[in-house]
Structure formats: C-alpha cells, structure tokens
Amino acid sequence: MKYGIEYIVKKDFLGTIKIIKNRSDFNKVNENDIILLLNTSPDVILLFNKIKGVIIEIGGQTSHLTIIARESNMPLIRLNNAKEIITDGDFVKVVEGNIYVNEN
C-alpha cells in the first residue's frame, strides 16, 4: 500500500521496520533497519549509527528528535496512524513523499 507522509528530515530510504515502544526494544534493532517510534526519547540517538531511518506519528520541526536527526542527517518522517499501518517486520520504502509498505 502507498501512503502520503510528511518529511521532517528529507531523505529517501528503505528497510525493515522495528517498532520501538521503549528502550528495552533497542536490542531487536539490526543494522540498516528503520525504526517506528511509539514514544520518543533522547536515548533513541544511540541507534542512529545502526539504522537507516526513523518514522514517528507525532512531533514536528522543533522537537528534540528532529533537531538531532537533522544534525545527524538521519532520515525522519511523520506518518499519521503509523502503528495502524505498519507492523514489526514490514518492509517499507520512502520515496518522493510517499511510503510504500510491503511492496517491492
């Protein structure tokens, strides 16, 4: 399925989703995964050297996460109702303002 997104830090990316509810989920993140954050926390920057991108449901241009992502050149998008659209292990591709879920 294809969904429209809002780029926060504009950069296209693709990979496997890992849903992060809290810090205890960090250990399931593999190299080149994309994380879907259900709760933002400054701790998430510990994953930036491992992941390819971040998806959030809430937040904006002035949030702490956005500022850190922008400075780190980490792709970051906002997708309303992301947790209803994306599940753990889905393959997603973010291209030209759209997110494709489980499409090649």
Secondary structure by P-SEA (a helix, b strand, c coil): cbbbbbbcccccbbbbbbbbcccccccccccbbbbbccccccccccccccccbbbbcccccccaaaaaaaaaccbbbbbcccccccccbbbbbbcccccccccc
